[in-house]
Amino acid sequence: MKKNFITLGLAIALVAPVLAQAREVTITTDLLDYGGDGAYLALYLTDAAGKFQQTLWVAGRKPKYYKHLSGWARGSGLDPAEYDGLAGASVTSGRSLKVTVDLDDALIDSGYQIHVDSAVEDMRDHRSDVVVPLTSTGAGKQVTGVGYVRSLRYDF
């Protein structure tokens, strides 16, 4: 009997990754010409209830400034494990940030949203500068930000 459970467990472990489907999603964030230092950006996912789920990318290498990305900071708890390997240089005025991530197909068309928080030294911070539902119909469409983000677009 114990041998059957072990065999079943191994079979599930081998089959489960095949059943879970991931989709490559490219997120392009274009910044305005705001005339300041490089912007810190946090790209992250929230669920249908608005609860933080996952960090997608953090632009800006100095963690001491991450607290200014307030929605993401609160959701991630600023836990280094949440952004290790998911951080890069800040994005300068008028430039673009292009990030490609693998997202589970189950997240698409199920109420999840992509958020971008933005902050620039000696300038205003923008929690949820852009919020866009992660839907099949929204792919390829530009959404305008309310702060430093001119537009955000995601593509599958």
C-alpha positions in Angstrom: 0.0 0.0 0.0 2.8 2.4 1.0 4.6 1.6 -2.3 1.4 2.6 -4.3 1.3 6.0 -2.6 4.9 6.6 -3.4 4.4 5.6 -7.0 1.3 7.8 -7.2 3.2 10.7 -5.7 6.0 10.4 -8.2 3.5 10.2 -11.1 1.8 13.4 -9.9 5.1 15.1 -9.6 6.0 14.3 -13.1 2.6 15.1 -14.7 1.8 18.3 -12.7 4.3 20.5 -14.5 2.9 19.5 -17.8 -0.6 20.4 -16.7 0.4 23.8 -15.4 0.7 26.2 -18.4 2.8 29.3 -18.3 2.6 32.1 -20.8 5.4 34.5 -21.6 4.3 38.1 -21.0 6.3 41.1 -22.1 5.5 44.3 -20.3 6.7 47.6 -21.8 6.6 50.7 -19.6 7.3 54.0 -21.3 8.2 57.0 -19.1 7.4 60.7 -19.7 10.1 63.3 -20.0 9.7 64.4 -16.4 13.1 66.2 -16.1 14.4 64.4 -13.0 16.6 61.6 -11.8 16.1 58.0 -12.8 12.8 56.5 -11.8 12.3 53.6 -9.4 9.5 51.3 -10.6 7.8 48.3 -9.1 5.8 46.0 -11.4 3.6 43.6 -9.5 0.4 41.5 -9.6 -2.6 41.8 -7.3 -5.5 39.3 -7.3 -9.2 40.1 -7.9 -9.5 41.4 -4.3 -6.6 43.8 -4.8 -4.2 41.8 -2.6 -0.6 41.7 -3.5 0.5 38.4 -5.1 3.8 38.6 -6.9 6.7 40.9 -7.8 7.4 41.0 -11.5 10.2 43.5 -11.6 11.8 46.3 -9.6 13.7 49.0 -11.5 16.3 50.7 -9.2 19.1 48.9 -7.4 19.1 50.7 -4.0 16.7 49.0 -1.6 16.7 52.0 0.7 14.5 53.8 -1.8 12.0 50.9 -2.2 9.8 52.2 0.6 8.7 55.0 -1.8 7.1 52.3 -4.0 4.4 52.2 -1.3 1.8 49.8 -2.7 4.4 47.3 -3.7 6.4 47.9 -0.4 3.3 47.2 1.7 2.4 44.1 -0.3 5.9 42.6 -0.5 6.8 43.5 3.0 10.1 44.7 1.4 11.3 41.1 1.9 14.6 40.7 -0.1 13.4 37.2 -1.1 10.5 38.9 -2.9 12.8 40.9 -5.3 16.1 38.9 -5.3 16.9 38.4 -9.0 14.1 40.7 -10.1 15.8 44.1 -9.9 17.7 46.2 -12.3 18.8 49.7 -13.0 16.4 52.6 -12.6 14.8 54.0 -15.7 15.6 57.5 -16.9 13.3 60.2 -18.0 11.7 59.5 -21.5 13.0 55.9 -21.6 11.3 52.5 -21.7 11.5 49.5 -19.5 10.8 46.1 -21.2 10.4 43.1 -18.9 9.5 39.5 -19.9 8.0 37.2 -17.3 6.4 33.8 -17.3 2.9 33.9 -15.8 0.6 31.0 -15.2 -2.3 30.9 -17.7 -4.7 30.7 -14.8 -3.9 34.3 -13.8 -5.2 35.6 -17.2 -8.8 36.6 -17.4 -9.3 35.8 -13.7 -9.3 39.3 -12.0 -5.5 39.7 -11.7 -4.1 43.1 -12.3 -0.6 44.5 -13.2 0.4 47.5 -11.1 3.3 49.9 -11.5 4.3 52.1 -8.6 6.8 54.9 -9.5 9.1 57.2 -7.5 11.8 59.8 -8.5 14.2 61.4 -6.0 13.1 64.8 -4.8 9.8 64.4 -6.7 6.4 63.0 -6.0 5.8 59.2 -5.5 2.9 57.5 -7.4 1.3 54.5 -5.9 -0.4 52.6 -8.7 0.8 54.9 -11.4 -0.7 52.4 -13.8 -3.2 49.6 -13.0 -4.3 47.3 -15.8 -6.4 44.1 -15.7 -4.5 41.1 -17.0 -6.9 39.9 -19.7 -6.6 38.4 -23.1 -8.5 41.3 -24.7 -6.2 43.8 -23.0 -3.0 42.4 -24.6 -1.3 44.8 -27.0 -3.3 47.8 -25.8 -1.6 50.9 -24.2 -2.8 52.2 -20.9 -1.9 55.7 -19.7 -0.3 56.3 -16.4 -1.1 59.0 -13.9 2.5 59.9 -12.8 5.8 59.3 -14.5 4.5 56.5 -16.7 3.4 57.6 -20.2 2.0 54.2 -21.1 2.1 50.5 -20.3 1.4 47.7 -22.7 1.7 43.9 -22.2 1.9 41.3 -24.9 1.6 37.5 -25.0 
